[in-house]
Amino acid sequence: MKRSLFLYLFILAVLMNVFTYMYYSKRTIFEETQFSKTNTKLKDSLNSVSAKLDDANYFSLENNQNAQNYFDKPDAKKFIPYEKLIPYVKEKLLDLNDNPKGNPYTGQDQIGAQKFIINKVKVLNHRWIIADYNDSEYWGEVLLKYFISEDETVSFEIVQSLLYQK
């Protein structure tokens, strides 16, 4: 009786070990396949987002070599790197928001109590800027030309302004 009890316990222990081994070996294979599927999805998602970002930044000074070469003229006295130029131009345009009547380069006169100020600016190339503006009630966009003189002053010119309906 004692012998058959040990035999049954031994068989039960062997079966438990076999089932435990099979469970953990299948689990690692399952986790590896899940990891590879998730990794593939994330890579595809990253590539998709990267492609969309490239498309969105197609019209920008950072990606336009011809526009960058405009500031690297051989006859110019100074070379202006575009990495420093973009924040400089944005800063000069946003500094005009301090005007009591609003930013003059929105192309809009003050309608209500609030003045029009420029919120976002994107430098498209060596000549154009697109900007978003509002007065907290009305919103619009403006296309500007900008010019940089030899003494590094920036001048702007409104090409077209658009005010969205309320």
C-alpha positions in Angstrom: 0.0 0.0 0.0 2.8 2.3 1.0 4.6 1.5 -2.2 1.6 2.1 -4.5 1.0 5.5 -2.7 4.6 6.6 -3.5 4.2 5.3 -7.1 1.0 7.4 -7.5 2.7 10.5 -6.0 5.7 10.0 -8.3 3.4 9.7 -11.3 1.5 12.8 -10.2 4.7 14.8 -9.7 6.0 13.8 -13.1 2.7 14.8 -14.7 2.8 18.2 -12.9 6.3 18.8 -14.1 5.5 17.9 -17.7 2.4 20.2 -17.7 4.4 23.0 -16.0 7.2 22.7 -18.5 4.8 22.7 -21.4 3.0 25.7 -20.0 6.1 27.8 -19.5 7.7 26.8 -22.9 4.5 27.7 -24.8 4.1 30.9 -22.8 7.6 32.2 -23.8 6.9 31.4 -27.4 3.5 33.2 -27.2 5.1 36.2 -25.5 7.8 36.4 -28.2 5.3 36.3 -31.0 3.2 38.9 -29.3 6.3 41.1 -28.8 7.2 40.8 -32.4 3.7 41.6 -33.6 3.6 44.7 -31.3 7.0 45.7 -32.4 6.0 45.5 -36.1 2.9 47.5 -35.4 4.9 50.2 -33.6 7.5 50.4 -36.4 4.7 50.8 -39.0 3.0 53.4 -36.9 6.3 55.3 -36.4 7.0 55.1 -40.2 3.5 56.4 -40.9 3.9 59.3 -38.4 7.3 60.1 -39.8 6.0 60.2 -43.4 3.1 62.5 -42.3 5.6 64.8 -40.5 7.8 64.9 -43.6 4.7 65.8 -45.7 3.7 68.5 -43.3 7.2 70.0 -43.2 7.6 69.9 -47.0 7.0 73.7 -47.1 9.5 74.8 -44.5 12.8 76.6 -44.5 14.3 73.7 -42.6 13.8 71.3 -45.5 14.2 73.6 -48.5 17.9 73.6 -49.6 17.3 76.2 -52.3 15.8 78.6 -49.8 18.7 77.9 -47.4 21.2 78.7 -50.1 19.6 82.1 -50.6 21.1 83.2 -47.3 24.5 81.7 -48.2 25.3 84.2 -51.0 28.9 84.5 -52.0 28.6 88.3 -52.4 26.9 88.8 -49.0 29.0 90.2 -46.2 27.5 87.9 -43.5 26.3 84.4 -43.6 23.0 83.9 -41.7 22.4 80.2 -40.7 18.7 79.4 -41.1 18.7 77.7 -37.6 19.2 81.2 -36.1 17.2 83.0 -38.7 13.9 81.3 -38.2 13.6 82.1 -34.4 14.9 85.6 -35.1 12.3 86.3 -37.7 9.5 84.8 -35.5 10.6 86.9 -32.6 10.6 90.1 -34.6 7.1 89.4 -35.9 5.7 88.4 -32.5 7.3 91.5 -30.9 4.9 93.5 -32.9 2.0 92.0 -30.8 2.8 94.6 -28.1 1.5 97.4 -30.3 -1.6 98.9 -28.5 -3.7 98.6 -31.7 -2.6 95.0 -32.3 -0.1 93.5 -34.7 -0.1 95.6 -37.9 0.8 92.5 -40.0 -2.5 90.7 -39.4 -4.1 92.7 -42.1 -7.1 93.5 -39.9 -8.2 96.5 -38.0 -9.3 96.2 -34.5 -13.0 95.0 -34.5 -14.0 94.8 -30.9 -12.4 95.6 -27.6 -9.6 93.1 -28.2 -6.6 93.6 -30.5 -5.5 91.1 -33.2 -2.3 89.3 -32.2 -0.3 86.7 -34.0 -0.2 83.3 -32.3 1.7 80.9 -34.5 4.3 81.6 -37.2 5.8 79.2 -39.8 8.6 80.3 -42.0 7.9 78.7 -45.3 11.0 79.6 -47.3 13.4 82.5 -47.8 10.6 84.9 -48.6 7.2 83.8 -47.2 5.7 83.4 -43.7 2.3 82.0 -42.8 0.8 83.1 -39.5 -2.3 82.5 -37.4 -3.9 85.4 -35.5 -6.9 86.1 -33.4 -8.6 88.6 -31.1 -10.1 85.9 -28.9 -13.4 86.1 -30.9 -12.3 86.1 -34.5 -9.6 84.0 -36.1 -7.6 84.3 -39.2 -4.5 83.6 -41.2 -2.1 85.8 -43.0 0.6 85.2 -45.7 3.5 87.6 -45.3 6.7 88.4 -47.3 9.7 89.1 -45.2 13.0 90.8 -46.1 16.2 90.9 -44.2 18.5 93.8 -44.8 22.3 93.9 -44.5 22.0 95.4 -40.9 19.9 92.4 -40.0 16.6 94.3 -39.6 13.5 92.5 -40.7 10.7 94.1 -42.7 7.4 92.5 -43.4 4.8 92.9 -46.2 1.2 91.5 -46.2 0.5 89.4 -49.2 -3.0 88.1 -48.3 -5.0 88.1 -45.1 -8.0 85.9 -44.3 -10.5 86.3 -41.5 -12.7 83.4 -40.7 -16.4 83.9 -40.1 -17.6 83.6 -36.6 
